[in-house]
Amino acid sequence: MAKENINVEFEEEYIVNSRGLKIFTCRWVLENSQPKALIFLCHGYALESSISMKGCATRLAKAGYEVHGIDYEGHGKSSGLLGYVTNFDNLVDDCSEHFTNICEKKENVKRTRIIMGESMGGAVVLRLHRKKPNYWDGGVLVAPMCKIADDMRPHPMAIKFLTLLRRVIPKWKLTPTQDIVDLAFRDPQVRKEIRSNPYAYKGRPRLQTSYQLYTASMDLEKRLGEVSFPFLALHGAEDKVTDPSVSKILYESAQSEDKTFKLYPGMWHSLSYGELPENLDIVFSDIISWLDEKVSLGNSRKEEEQKLANDRNSLKIPESSMNES
C-alpha cells in the first residue's frame, strides 16, 4: 500500500473481468475514518485513474468520501491495446460489475452510492444509470459526452467512409481530428503531464474507437429524457470537445426531480483535472457541496428497500414472489 499524502491512503489491485482480461482498479480513502459515502470515478477517453484522477480523488477523499477508480480495457494499466475501444458496452459492463461488487460488500450495503465521470466517463455514468436505473443514488456529470462538439467531428462524408474502413482496419489511427490535449486541458502544466504519462494514449483516435464513441454519444443524445436519478451536471462554457448546450438539454429533458446544472463562463473541457488551480477550487467546492447535501438528506434508496423488506415480512410473502412481480 502506498500513501498519496499524510491523510489519504491509496490502494491498487488488478481484477479479471468476464472476458478474462486484467483490469486495473484503485481506491482512495481518508485514514482512520468512516466514509460519508462511496464515489465511483469514470475517467475520460485516453486517460487513466492512478495519475490523471489523483487530484480529483484526493480532494473527494479529504472531504470524507471513499473513492474508487478503474482503468477501462485499452486504457491505463489495464489489458488491451492502448487507446482501443472494441465495444463501448464492454467498458460499461466492467464498471458495473466492479462497482456493484464493492457496493454489495457487507460494510458498504447501507452507504450512499455516487457515480462520477468526466467527458467519456460521463457517458459511462449515464449508461450505468440506464443499466440499473434504481441502483445508484446520484451522479456527477462533468462535461459529459452526450454530444461531441461539431468542430471535433469529421465531415459527414468522411464519417461514412471511415465507418466502412473501420471494419477492415479498426485499430489504425486514422480519425482526422484536432489535438484533444490542446483543446481539453487549459493548464499548460497538465498538458505536459499528460504527454509524459506513459499510461495515457497519445495520437489520433483509432477507427473503431472513434466509431464506438460517436455512436455512444449519438445514442445518449437521443435518450436524455430517460435519465431519472439525481444528478449534478457541470460544463465549461468554452468547451471545444463536448457540447455544453447538450448538458443544458439533459438538465431540461431528464425525468429527475433532483437535478442541477452549472455552466462555468470561460472554463474549458476538463473541469476536474485540466483547469487552472483557482477554477478547480470553484468546481470542487460545488461538487462537494452537492455531495454533502445528498448525504445529509439521507439515503432514500435504502429507506425504500427497507420499506419493501418490512412490507414483505409483514405479509409473509416469499422474496422470490416479490422478485417475480
Backbone bond lengths (Angstrom), bond angles and torsions (degrees), N, CA, C in turn:
res aa  C-N    CA-C-N  psi(-1)  N-CA   C-N-CA  omega(-1)  CA-C   N-CA-C  phi
1 M - - - 1.464 - - 1.525 109.01 -
2 A 1.336 116.12 133.35 1.452 121.07 177.54 1.524 109.19 -110.26
3 K 1.333 116.87 155.95 1.454 120.56 179.69 1.523 109.87 -110.12
4 E 1.355 115.28 130.37 1.455 120.57 176.75 1.528 109.82 -70.32
5 N 1.325 117.00 -40.01 1.455 122.13 177.35 1.524 107.24 -161.01
6 I 1.313 117.38 -168.19 1.461 120.26 -173.17 1.525 112.46 -66.87
7 N 1.326 118.20 -23.26 1.451 120.98 -173.43 1.531 114.80 -106.52
8 V 1.303 117.82 -29.73 1.465 121.42 -170.49 1.528 110.97 -108.11
9 E 1.319 115.82 126.61 1.462 121.35 175.24 1.523 109.69 -89.95
10 F 1.316 115.30 140.31 1.464 121.92 178.01 1.525 109.20 -121.21
11 E 1.327 116.76 129.22 1.460 121.93 178.36 1.525 109.07 -127.92
12 E 1.317 116.28 148.83 1.462 119.92 176.16 1.523 109.77 -135.42
13 E 1.328 114.40 151.96 1.467 120.55 -176.22 1.524 109.34 -157.04
14 Y 1.328 116.13 144.66 1.461 120.74 172.86 1.529 109.04 -99.15
15 I 1.321 115.10 136.17 1.457 120.91 173.29 1.524 107.78 -119.14
16 V 1.322 117.15 166.83 1.469 121.65 176.83 1.522 107.83 -112.37
17 N 1.343 116.27 125.35 1.461 119.09 -176.78 1.529 111.25 -83.27
18 S 1.321 116.07 -177.89 1.468 121.37 -175.60 1.514 112.97 -66.89
19 R 1.347 117.16 -14.57 1.470 121.40 179.21 1.527 111.66 -100.92
20 G 1.351 115.69 9.09 1.457 120.73 176.70 1.515 114.93 80.32
21 L 1.347 118.26 15.66 1.453 121.98 -179.21 1.524 111.21 -97.47
22 K 1.331 116.51 145.41 1.458 121.36 176.36 1.526 109.45 -79.26
23 I 1.332 115.35 125.06 1.456 121.79 -177.67 1.528 108.95 -119.11
24 F 1.331 115.19 129.19 1.462 121.23 179.87 1.524 110.26 -80.60
25 T 1.338 116.42 133.35 1.459 121.84 176.36 1.525 109.01 -133.04
26 C 1.323 116.61 158.55 1.462 119.87 -179.59 1.525 110.08 -152.87
27 R 1.339 113.72 167.31 1.466 120.52 -177.11 1.515 110.33 -146.97
28 W 1.337 116.27 139.77 1.457 123.17 172.65 1.526 107.72 -120.11
29 V 1.321 117.52 134.05 1.462 120.21 179.39 1.520 109.21 -150.09
30 L 1.313 116.84 144.34 1.452 121.85 178.03 1.526 109.62 -70.96
31 E 1.320 116.32 135.19 1.458 120.99 -177.67 1.526 112.07 -62.11
32 N 1.337 115.05 139.18 1.469 122.55 169.88 1.531 113.28 53.81
33 S 1.325 116.24 44.04 1.463 118.95 178.01 1.520 109.97 -148.79
34 Q 1.318 116.32 154.98 1.446 122.33 174.85 1.529 108.88 -89.41
35 P 1.318 118.49 126.74 1.468 120.06 -176.20 1.525 112.68 -69.08
36 K 1.321 115.26 147.25 1.464 120.98 175.85 1.530 110.60 -66.07
37 A 1.328 115.82 -37.55 1.465 121.92 -175.52 1.521 108.48 -167.28
38 L 1.318 116.15 172.23 1.460 122.78 176.59 1.520 109.22 -101.45
39 I 1.338 116.12 133.69 1.467 121.44 175.33 1.523 108.25 -122.23
40 F 1.327 115.82 130.93 1.459 122.22 -178.72 1.523 108.93 -114.55
41 L 1.343 115.74 118.28 1.458 121.94 -174.92 1.524 112.15 -93.36
42 C 1.327 115.48 135.68 1.467 122.63 175.23 1.530 107.10 -119.07
43 H 1.327 117.14 111.03 1.462 120.83 -174.34 1.529 111.65 -78.28
44 G 1.315 114.78 170.83 1.449 121.10 -178.00 1.512 113.62 -84.92
45 Y 1.324 115.48 174.29 1.469 122.48 179.47 1.526 110.96 -57.97
46 A 1.338 115.25 136.10 1.467 124.58 174.17 1.526 113.75 73.56
47 L 1.343 118.03 -0.90 1.464 120.65 -179.59 1.522 111.03 -102.13
48 E 1.319 116.29 -168.74 1.460 122.27 179.91 1.516 108.91 -153.23
49 S 1.324 116.80 178.18 1.463 120.24 -169.45 1.523 114.62 -91.29
50 S 1.325 117.98 -49.73 1.463 120.61 -164.77 1.524 113.65 -66.37
51 I 1.340 117.82 -27.73 1.466 120.59 -179.97 1.525 111.11 -107.39
52 S 1.331 117.31 -54.31 1.463 119.82 -172.86 1.522 113.04 -70.77
53 M 1.339 118.39 -22.59 1.462 120.25 -179.95 1.527 112.29 -107.29
54 K 1.331 115.68 7.09 1.463 119.86 -177.70 1.530 111.70 -59.76
55 G 1.341 116.88 -47.77 1.455 119.68 -177.72 1.513 112.48 -62.96
56 C 1.323 115.92 -44.43 1.465 121.57 177.80 1.523 110.64 -60.38
57 A 1.329 116.86 -50.70 1.464 121.45 -177.31 1.522 111.65 -63.67
58 T 1.324 117.67 -39.14 1.457 121.02 -179.49 1.525 111.31 -65.42
59 R 1.333 116.18 -40.99 1.463 119.60 176.73 1.530 110.82 -60.26
60 L 1.328 116.01 -44.73 1.466 120.17 -178.38 1.526 111.23 -68.16
61 A 1.339 116.61 -39.02 1.465 120.05 178.53 1.528 110.86 -65.32
62 K 1.324 117.41 -41.16 1.466 120.70 178.37 1.522 111.22 -63.97
63 A 1.340 115.84 -26.12 1.466 119.80 177.44 1.520 112.20 -81.49
64 G 1.349 116.01 -0.14 1.463 119.97 174.10 1.512 115.70 104.66
65 Y 1.327 117.92 13.51 1.456 120.91 -177.50 1.529 111.55 -106.82
66 E 1.321 115.56 147.14 1.465 121.24 172.75 1.521 107.29 -90.50
67 V 1.329 116.20 122.53 1.462 121.49 -170.09 1.523 110.25 -116.04
68 H 1.323 116.07 132.08 1.462 122.40 179.76 1.524 110.51 -120.75
69 G 1.323 116.04 138.80 1.452 121.68 177.54 1.516 111.28 -126.55
70 I 1.331 115.43 163.75 1.457 121.84 179.05 1.525 108.26 -150.34
71 D 1.334 116.47 141.43 1.463 121.10 171.76 1.526 108.28 -95.26
72 Y 1.327 116.24 123.33 1.463 119.11 178.45 1.525 111.07 -63.23
73 E 1.320 115.97 161.73 1.461 120.85 170.11 1.532 108.82 -54.32
74 G 1.343 116.29 133.75 1.460 119.74 -179.73 1.521 113.44 78.72
75 H 1.329 117.24 12.49 1.459 121.50 179.57 1.524 109.49 -134.45
76 G 1.339 115.72 147.24 1.446 121.41 173.08 1.509 114.32 54.81
77 K 1.342 115.16 -127.54 1.460 121.19 -175.76 1.526 112.91 -95.32
78 S 1.328 117.52 3.65 1.462 120.72 179.30 1.531 111.08 -80.93
79 S 1.332 115.44 163.66 1.460 121.27 178.74 1.527 110.44 -67.19
80 G 1.317 114.71 160.40 1.452 120.55 178.21 1.516 111.65 111.50
81 L 1.318 116.25 155.21 1.460 122.24 178.21 1.523 109.15 -63.92
82 L 1.336 116.90 127.31 1.456 121.66 -175.62 1.529 110.74 -58.84
83 G 1.335 114.71 128.35 1.460 120.55 178.31 1.514 114.72 81.04
84 Y 1.335 116.80 11.01 1.463 119.88 -175.70 1.523 110.04 -112.03
85 V 1.330 116.75 115.97 1.463 123.17 176.50 1.515 108.00 -107.50
86 T 1.311 116.17 106.25 1.466 119.79 -178.66 1.518 111.16 -74.93
87 N 1.338 116.01 -37.09 1.457 120.88 -177.23 1.527 108.25 -155.47
88 F 1.316 117.08 121.85 1.461 120.33 -177.93 1.524 111.67 -62.01
89 D 1.316 116.95 -32.92 1.464 120.88 178.51 1.525 111.77 -60.18
90 N 1.341 116.97 -32.56 1.464 120.14 179.20 1.531 111.20 -63.30
91 L 1.332 116.69 -40.14 1.460 120.37 178.41 1.524 110.35 -62.22
92 V 1.332 115.29 -44.33 1.460 120.33 -179.09 1.525 110.49 -64.60
93 D 1.334 116.44 -43.51 1.467 120.49 -179.07 1.526 111.68 -62.65
94 D 1.333 117.06 -41.81 1.468 120.29 179.29 1.528 111.07 -63.11
95 C 1.333 116.30 -44.38 1.470 119.86 178.20 1.527 110.41 -62.98
96 S 1.312 116.49 -45.05 1.464 121.00 -178.12 1.523 110.85 -59.66
97 E 1.323 116.52 -46.63 1.460 120.28 -177.82 1.528 111.14 -64.39
98 H 1.330 116.69 -47.50 1.465 120.08 -177.25 1.530 111.40 -67.42
99 F 1.323 117.12 -47.00 1.461 120.34 -178.02 1.527 110.88 -64.71
100 T 1.332 116.69 -40.12 1.466 119.90 -179.95 1.525 110.82 -65.24
101 N 1.324 116.96 -40.09 1.467 120.28 178.61 1.526 110.80 -59.24
102 I 1.324 116.99 -38.29 1.466 120.53 178.75 1.533 110.28 -69.32
103 C 1.327 115.86 -43.80 1.468 119.96 -178.52 1.524 112.40 -62.66
104 E 1.336 116.54 -31.52 1.460 120.23 -174.56 1.532 113.05 -86.96
105 K 1.325 117.74 -0.31 1.458 119.23 173.91 1.526 109.28 -64.16
106 K 1.316 115.41 147.66 1.465 120.78 -174.39 1.520 112.36 -53.03
107 E 1.328 117.01 -42.71 1.461 120.25 -176.10 1.528 112.86 -73.55
108 N 1.357 116.86 -11.10 1.463 120.00 -174.27 1.523 115.04 -111.02
109 V 1.318 117.69 -9.81 1.471 119.02 -169.21 1.529 113.00 -60.86
110 K 1.315 118.18 -26.16 1.466 120.38 -178.69 1.521 112.89 -97.16
111 R 1.314 116.94 1.94 1.463 120.00 -176.89 1.530 111.67 -88.28
112 T 1.316 114.47 147.67 1.460 121.25 177.51 1.527 109.50 -66.09
113 R 1.344 116.10 140.99 1.465 122.41 -176.45 1.529 109.52 -116.85
114 I 1.323 115.59 117.83 1.463 121.24 179.73 1.530 108.92 -121.23
115 I 1.324 116.55 132.00 1.464 120.55 174.26 1.527 108.84 -108.19
116 M 1.325 115.25 137.15 1.465 120.86 -174.40 1.520 109.33 -135.91
117 G 1.327 116.53 133.66 1.452 119.36 -179.99 1.512 112.04 -149.63
118 E 1.327 115.58 148.08 1.460 122.15 176.89 1.517 110.18 -112.60
119 S 1.334 116.47 135.38 1.461 123.21 175.39 1.537 110.54 59.95
120 M 1.335 118.50 -118.04 1.463 119.95 176.27 1.518 110.44 -59.25
121 G 1.328 117.39 -32.57 1.458 120.93 176.40 1.517 112.52 -62.94
122 G 1.343 116.82 -31.55 1.453 120.26 174.78 1.517 111.67 -65.56
123 A 1.337 116.33 -36.58 1.463 120.50 175.43 1.520 110.34 -65.79
124 V 1.333 117.06 -39.10 1.469 120.77 176.69 1.523 109.89 -61.50
125 V 1.337 117.18 -42.92 1.464 121.17 179.01 1.523 111.04 -58.88
126 L 1.321 117.10 -46.14 1.464 120.36 -179.26 1.518 111.71 -65.40
127 R 1.327 116.61 -34.74 1.468 119.71 177.31 1.530 111.41 -72.57
128 L 1.344 117.42 -34.09 1.461 120.40 174.27 1.524 110.59 -62.75
129 H 1.306 115.61 -41.66 1.471 120.51 177.88 1.530 110.54 -63.29
130 R 1.327 116.71 -42.94 1.466 120.09 178.99 1.524 110.97 -63.85
131 K 1.323 116.31 -36.80 1.463 121.08 -178.56 1.533 111.21 -65.81
132 K 1.344 116.19 -39.37 1.468 121.65 178.71 1.530 108.46 -135.81
133 P 1.326 117.82 81.51 1.468 121.58 -170.53 1.524 115.13 -58.38
134 N 1.325 117.95 -29.76 1.457 120.77 -175.48 1.532 113.42 -106.87
135 Y 1.318 117.07 8.64 1.467 120.11 -173.36 1.527 112.32 -87.24
136 W 1.318 116.71 -39.83 1.465 120.34 -173.02 1.519 110.47 -94.01
137 D 1.324 116.18 141.71 1.455 121.55 -176.70 1.521 113.11 -84.24
138 G 1.302 117.53 -12.76 1.456 120.26 178.37 1.513 111.21 172.31
139 G 1.335 115.26 167.65 1.454 120.51 179.88 1.515 111.45 -140.68
140 V 1.331 115.47 144.71 1.461 122.16 172.56 1.523 106.80 -111.95
141 L 1.324 115.99 117.69 1.456 122.89 -173.80 1.526 108.96 -111.94
142 V 1.330 116.10 107.46 1.458 121.30 -176.56 1.527 108.78 -103.05
143 A 1.331 116.53 109.54 1.471 121.88 -177.00 1.531 110.94 46.31
144 P 1.329 117.12 54.23 1.468 119.85 -173.22 1.524 112.90 -63.15
145 M 1.319 115.27 145.39 1.465 122.05 -178.64 1.532 109.75 -81.00
146 C 1.345 115.72 66.74 1.456 120.56 174.52 1.520 110.89 -88.25
147 K 1.311 115.75 -20.41 1.470 121.70 174.36 1.519 107.62 -159.07
148 I 1.308 116.60 128.44 1.464 121.25 175.91 1.528 108.07 -75.05
149 A 1.319 116.91 134.67 1.464 121.03 -178.11 1.521 110.74 -56.35
150 D 1.338 115.38 143.84 1.471 120.62 -175.70 1.519 112.17 -57.36
151 D 1.341 117.02 -37.63 1.468 120.11 -178.71 1.523 112.61 -67.55
152 M 1.332 116.88 -18.79 1.458 120.94 179.92 1.532 112.27 -89.15
153 R 1.330 116.81 -13.62 1.463 119.87 -176.84 1.526 111.34 -86.76
154 P 1.315 117.62 139.36 1.462 119.56 171.54 1.532 109.88 -65.76
155 H 1.308 117.16 167.41 1.468 122.61 175.47 1.530 109.24 -58.72
156 P 1.340 118.49 144.77 1.478 120.99 -178.91 1.523 113.93 -51.87
157 M 1.333 117.82 -37.59 1.466 119.79 177.93 1.531 110.73 -67.23
158 A 1.327 115.73 -36.92 1.468 119.49 177.88 1.527 110.36 -66.72
159 I 1.332 116.51 -37.02 1.464 120.04 178.13 1.525 110.58 -61.53
160 K 1.331 116.64 -44.08 1.468 120.39 179.22 1.526 110.70 -62.07
161 F 1.331 115.83 -44.01 1.472 119.83 -178.94 1.531 111.14 -66.14
162 L 1.337 116.68 -44.83 1.460 120.50 -178.69 1.529 111.64 -68.07
163 T 1.339 116.84 -31.29 1.458 120.72 177.02 1.523 110.71 -63.73
164 L 1.315 116.45 -39.96 1.467 120.24 176.37 1.523 110.86 -70.40
165 L 1.326 116.41 -39.85 1.459 121.48 -176.32 1.525 112.02 -67.43
166 R 1.333 117.37 -31.55 1.468 120.18 -176.62 1.517 111.76 -66.03
167 R 1.343 118.53 -19.85 1.460 121.41 176.70 1.531 111.17 -70.50
168 V 1.308 116.49 -23.20 1.471 121.64 -176.92 1.531 110.88 -98.80
169 I 1.319 116.35 -45.31 1.473 121.17 -177.10 1.543 109.16 -130.19
170 P 1.331 117.34 66.30 1.473 120.88 -172.35 1.522 114.60 -63.65
171 K 1.332 118.05 -25.86 1.464 120.42 -174.24 1.526 113.08 -91.06
172 W 1.310 117.50 -5.40 1.466 119.50 -176.30 1.527 111.33 -71.86
173 K 1.331 115.05 144.15 1.473 122.10 -178.30 1.532 109.70 -90.68
174 L 1.316 115.42 76.16 1.457 120.30 -172.90 1.524 114.67 -118.35
175 T 1.322 118.41 -2.64 1.462 119.60 -176.89 1.529 110.24 -68.58
176 P 1.344 116.87 118.17 1.475 119.51 -179.85 1.520 110.52 -75.07
177 T 1.308 116.94 114.21 1.466 120.61 -179.65 1.521 109.29 -155.80
178 Q 1.309 115.29 162.41 1.457 120.22 177.81 1.529 109.64 -75.14
179 D 1.317 116.37 165.57 1.459 121.97 179.55 1.526 109.07 -67.96
180 I 1.334 116.35 111.45 1.458 121.06 -176.04 1.525 111.02 -65.16
181 V 1.326 117.32 -35.38 1.473 120.05 -179.04 1.527 110.31 -60.23
182 D 1.332 116.53 -44.27 1.465 120.07 -179.83 1.519 112.17 -66.99
183 L 1.325 116.65 -32.40 1.457 120.71 -176.56 1.533 113.34 -84.42
184 A 1.325 116.80 -31.84 1.465 120.43 -169.97 1.524 113.72 -90.80
185 F 1.337 117.37 -34.40 1.463 120.88 -169.12 1.525 110.33 -111.36
186 R 1.302 115.28 112.91 1.463 120.64 -173.38 1.527 112.75 -75.00
187 D 1.323 117.01 -35.84 1.465 121.71 -176.73 1.528 109.84 -76.74
188 P 1.334 118.74 118.44 1.469 121.19 -179.17 1.525 113.07 -57.65
189 Q 1.333 117.69 -33.04 1.457 120.95 179.09 1.518 110.84 -65.88
190 V 1.316 117.20 -37.58 1.460 120.83 177.91 1.529 110.38 -66.80
191 R 1.319 117.45 -41.50 1.472 120.02 176.86 1.533 110.51 -57.54
192 K 1.330 115.46 -42.10 1.461 120.28 178.72 1.520 110.74 -63.60
193 E 1.335 117.17 -41.82 1.464 121.23 179.57 1.530 111.04 -62.14
194 I 1.321 116.70 -43.35 1.466 120.35 -178.93 1.515 110.73 -64.43
195 R 1.316 116.83 -43.43 1.467 120.15 -177.76 1.528 111.92 -68.49
196 S 1.334 117.42 -22.56 1.466 120.29 178.16 1.528 112.36 -97.61
197 N 1.326 116.86 -3.26 1.469 121.76 -178.83 1.536 109.56 -80.51
198 P 1.334 119.33 114.05 1.459 120.94 -177.35 1.524 113.28 -67.03
199 Y 1.327 118.03 -16.73 1.457 121.25 -178.12 1.527 112.99 -95.50
200 A 1.333 117.09 -2.20 1.459 121.31 176.77 1.528 108.70 -96.47
201 Y 1.323 116.13 137.14 1.465 120.53 -179.35 1.526 110.05 -79.50
202 K 1.318 115.71 132.48 1.448 121.36 175.23 1.526 109.39 -119.09
203 G 1.279 116.65 153.53 1.459 120.22 179.53 1.520 111.40 110.55
204 R 1.314 115.34 173.30 1.457 120.50 179.73 1.526 110.60 -64.82
205 P 1.326 116.96 147.58 1.471 119.64 178.26 1.527 111.57 -61.20
206 R 1.319 116.18 141.65 1.459 121.74 175.40 1.534 108.60 -69.69
207 L 1.328 116.13 151.43 1.462 120.23 -172.87 1.524 112.93 -59.48
208 Q 1.335 117.17 -46.14 1.457 119.57 -179.45 1.529 110.99 -66.57
209 T 1.320 116.46 -37.66 1.457 120.35 177.61 1.524 110.71 -60.85
210 S 1.318 116.68 -48.01 1.466 121.10 179.43 1.524 110.97 -59.00
211 Y 1.325 116.02 -42.64 1.469 120.11 179.81 1.525 110.56 -62.44
212 Q 1.325 117.17 -44.25 1.457 120.96 -179.02 1.525 111.90 -64.78
213 L 1.336 117.46 -42.37 1.462 120.06 179.95 1.527 111.15 -69.17
214 Y 1.305 116.28 -39.14 1.465 120.89 179.88 1.525 110.80 -64.09
215 T 1.323 117.04 -47.81 1.467 120.05 -178.56 1.529 111.20 -68.76
216 A 1.337 117.71 -34.93 1.464 120.54 177.74 1.521 110.67 -64.60
217 S 1.335 117.28 -43.26 1.463 120.18 -179.56 1.519 111.36 -68.09
218 M 1.334 117.20 -38.35 1.458 120.83 177.88 1.524 110.96 -63.91
219 D 1.326 115.94 -40.22 1.462 121.17 179.35 1.527 110.61 -64.19
220 L 1.328 117.01 -43.99 1.460 120.74 -179.68 1.522 111.21 -65.23
221 E 1.331 116.59 -41.35 1.460 120.78 -178.61 1.531 111.41 -58.78
222 K 1.328 116.46 -35.12 1.467 121.24 -178.93 1.522 112.97 -77.64
223 R 1.345 117.14 -17.05 1.468 120.08 -171.52 1.535 113.34 -123.56
224 L 1.324 116.35 28.43 1.461 120.46 -179.35 1.527 111.35 -63.44
225 G 1.309 117.32 -29.19 1.452 121.35 -179.69 1.507 114.50 -68.20
226 E 1.346 117.44 -11.51 1.464 121.01 179.41 1.528 113.08 -84.86
227 V 1.330 117.11 -11.99 1.467 120.53 -178.01 1.528 109.10 -68.12
228 S 1.332 116.32 128.57 1.466 119.61 -173.52 1.524 114.15 -131.87
229 F 1.334 118.52 -7.07 1.456 118.54 -177.24 1.527 110.87 -89.90
230 P 1.339 118.59 162.19 1.462 120.54 176.35 1.526 110.55 -62.38
231 F 1.325 116.85 136.15 1.466 118.05 -179.78 1.511 111.59 -150.22
232 L 1.339 112.98 155.19 1.460 123.53 171.30 1.519 106.42 -117.20
233 A 1.312 117.65 119.21 1.465 122.26 177.84 1.527 108.86 -108.67
234 L 1.331 116.06 129.71 1.455 122.81 -178.10 1.527 109.22 -124.57
235 H 1.328 116.45 138.95 1.458 118.44 178.83 1.530 109.70 -150.78
236 G 1.324 115.92 141.06 1.453 121.44 173.05 1.519 109.96 -80.71
237 A 1.316 117.75 134.79 1.462 121.33 -177.30 1.528 111.87 -66.19
238 E 1.337 116.85 -24.12 1.465 120.93 -178.98 1.532 112.07 -100.96
239 D 1.307 117.03 22.02 1.470 121.95 179.59 1.530 109.92 -65.32
240 K 1.333 116.85 126.01 1.463 122.61 179.32 1.528 111.93 -109.44
241 V 1.332 117.15 5.91 1.470 120.81 -177.28 1.522 111.34 -107.19
242 T 1.327 117.57 -52.53 1.459 121.72 173.44 1.522 108.65 -116.03
243 D 1.320 116.27 153.40 1.458 122.04 -169.70 1.534 111.50 -83.33
244 P 1.348 118.63 115.01 1.466 120.38 179.25 1.522 113.41 -60.71
245 S 1.329 117.45 -31.33 1.462 119.91 -177.22 1.522 111.65 -64.11
246 V 1.336 117.60 -27.18 1.459 120.05 -178.88 1.530 110.65 -75.47
247 S 1.332 117.72 -30.05 1.461 119.53 173.21 1.523 110.70 -63.87
248 K 1.331 116.33 -36.76 1.461 119.91 176.16 1.525 110.27 -66.67
249 I 1.338 116.50 -40.93 1.467 120.20 177.89 1.529 110.14 -64.19
250 L 1.335 116.66 -38.94 1.468 120.44 175.19 1.520 109.82 -57.25
251 Y 1.315 116.60 -47.95 1.466 121.37 179.98 1.531 111.00 -59.34
252 E 1.312 116.61 -42.08 1.465 120.98 -177.04 1.523 112.20 -76.22
253 S 1.322 117.73 -30.75 1.469 121.40 -172.84 1.519 114.04 -92.59
254 A 1.328 117.65 -27.08 1.464 121.08 -172.68 1.529 111.60 -60.81
255 Q 1.324 115.41 146.07 1.454 121.28 176.52 1.536 111.86 -72.47
256 S 1.292 117.22 -17.72 1.467 122.46 -174.90 1.520 111.34 -52.14
257 E 1.323 115.46 133.42 1.457 120.13 173.82 1.525 110.74 -81.24
258 D 1.322 115.96 -28.44 1.461 122.88 -179.38 1.525 108.10 -108.24
259 K 1.321 116.36 99.68 1.472 119.95 -177.67 1.517 109.81 -149.54
260 T 1.328 115.34 145.07 1.459 122.27 -177.90 1.518 109.18 -138.52
261 F 1.325 116.66 139.08 1.459 121.45 177.31 1.517 109.05 -128.76
262 K 1.335 116.19 130.08 1.460 121.45 177.38 1.531 109.53 -125.77
263 L 1.315 115.26 126.90 1.460 121.93 176.23 1.519 107.84 -111.75
264 Y 1.343 116.51 125.82 1.460 121.45 -174.91 1.532 110.74 -103.84
265 P 1.328 117.41 109.16 1.468 119.90 179.02 1.521 111.67 -59.15
266 G 1.324 115.25 136.29 1.460 121.01 175.62 1.508 115.96 81.09
267 M 1.335 117.93 -10.84 1.467 119.78 -177.95 1.529 111.29 -88.51
268 W 1.343 114.83 155.95 1.461 121.99 -175.00 1.533 111.04 -95.54
269 H 1.325 115.76 -151.96 1.468 121.57 -172.68 1.534 113.11 -78.14
270 S 1.319 116.89 -55.36 1.466 120.64 -173.42 1.521 110.52 -84.33
271 L 1.329 115.88 95.41 1.460 121.38 -176.42 1.525 113.25 -84.58
272 S 1.331 117.35 -21.20 1.467 119.63 -176.97 1.530 113.03 -97.72
273 Y 1.325 117.51 -4.95 1.459 119.86 -173.67 1.528 112.25 -144.34
274 G 1.323 117.39 -42.55 1.461 120.12 -167.23 1.511 116.40 -98.72
275 E 1.336 118.10 -1.49 1.458 119.75 -177.96 1.531 111.25 -81.07
276 L 1.326 115.07 169.79 1.460 121.08 175.32 1.525 109.44 -65.39
277 P 1.335 118.60 148.93 1.468 121.54 -173.86 1.524 114.30 -51.90
278 E 1.336 117.32 -42.63 1.465 119.27 -178.38 1.532 111.52 -66.59
279 N 1.333 116.80 -30.16 1.462 120.27 177.82 1.528 111.20 -76.50
280 L 1.327 116.80 -34.84 1.469 119.71 175.21 1.525 110.48 -60.39
281 D 1.336 116.42 -38.06 1.471 120.04 178.40 1.523 110.61 -61.56
282 I 1.316 117.40 -40.82 1.464 121.96 179.42 1.524 110.45 -64.95
283 V 1.322 115.81 -48.30 1.462 120.60 -177.22 1.520 111.00 -62.23
284 F 1.331 117.77 -47.10 1.464 119.72 -176.87 1.525 112.16 -72.98
285 S 1.307 117.22 -25.52 1.459 119.21 172.43 1.523 110.05 -62.70
286 D 1.323 116.41 -42.43 1.467 121.03 177.92 1.527 111.48 -66.99
287 I 1.335 116.69 -42.93 1.466 120.54 -178.84 1.531 110.64 -63.59
288 I 1.317 116.49 -48.92 1.466 120.23 -176.07 1.532 111.09 -67.63
289 S 1.317 117.02 -36.21 1.468 119.81 176.18 1.519 110.44 -61.79
290 W 1.333 116.34 -42.54 1.474 120.87 179.34 1.530 110.16 -65.10
291 L 1.328 117.11 -43.77 1.464 120.83 179.06 1.529 111.10 -62.99
292 D 1.314 116.59 -45.73 1.471 119.87 -179.57 1.520 111.28 -61.06
293 E 1.321 116.12 -37.02 1.463 119.62 178.60 1.522 110.61 -64.86
294 K 1.343 116.06 -41.11 1.470 119.49 179.74 1.534 110.28 -62.94
295 V 1.322 117.10 -41.45 1.458 120.67 -179.57 1.527 110.69 -67.32
296 S 1.332 116.41 -40.42 1.466 120.32 -177.43 1.525 111.89 -67.45
297 L 1.330 116.91 -27.80 1.461 120.79 179.51 1.520 112.12 -75.92
298 G 1.323 116.77 -11.95 1.462 119.99 -179.04 1.508 111.42 89.10
299 N 1.314 114.94 171.59 1.461 121.81 -174.71 1.526 109.63 -100.60
300 S 1.330 116.35 95.04 1.464 120.84 -178.15 1.520 111.63 -65.20
301 R 1.351 116.26 -31.16 1.477 119.08 178.59 1.519 110.13 -63.35
302 K 1.339 117.60 -47.01 1.467 119.99 -179.33 1.522 111.17 -66.68
303 E 1.335 116.40 -35.23 1.462 119.00 177.26 1.522 111.00 -63.03
304 E 1.342 116.34 -40.83 1.466 120.32 178.71 1.524 110.92 -67.27
305 E 1.342 116.65 -40.28 1.455 119.89 177.90 1.531 110.77 -63.97
306 Q 1.335 116.20 -39.89 1.463 119.83 178.96 1.519 111.08 -66.52
307 K 1.333 116.41 -38.67 1.459 120.34 177.73 1.524 111.15 -62.50
308 L 1.331 116.41 -44.19 1.468 120.18 178.40 1.525 110.87 -62.59
309 A 1.356 115.69 -40.38 1.465 119.37 179.18 1.526 110.57 -64.58
310 N 1.335 117.10 -41.64 1.460 120.58 178.80 1.522 111.66 -64.99
311 D 1.353 115.94 -41.88 1.464 120.13 177.67 1.517 110.82 -61.63
312 R 1.336 115.24 -41.22 1.462 119.74 -178.54 1.530 110.14 -64.91
313 N 1.337 115.72 -42.59 1.465 119.38 -179.50 1.523 112.05 -66.99
314 S 1.334 115.79 -39.78 1.464 118.63 -178.48 1.519 111.99 -67.82
315 L 1.337 115.27 -32.86 1.466 119.56 179.27 1.518 112.12 -90.18
316 K 1.358 115.50 -7.50 1.460 121.65 -177.93 1.529 111.75 54.88
317 I 1.323 114.10 43.39 1.469 120.09 178.13 1.517 107.70 -94.82
318 P 1.345 118.88 127.32 1.455 120.70 178.82 1.526 110.88 -58.12
319 E 1.333 114.92 144.66 1.489 119.85 -178.83 1.520 110.72 -60.86
320 S 1.334 117.68 -35.63 1.456 120.42 -179.66 1.520 110.80 -60.53
321 S 1.327 117.40 -36.82 1.446 120.80 179.18 1.524 110.86 -67.59
322 M 1.339 116.65 -38.61 1.452 121.01 178.43 1.514 110.73 -63.42
323 N 1.346 115.14 -41.09 1.455 118.98 -179.56 1.517 111.85 -66.13
324 E 1.347 116.04 -37.42 1.461 119.98 -179.01 1.518 111.16 -65.74
325 S 1.323 115.58 -32.22 1.453 118.59 -179.51 1.530 111.96 -74.21
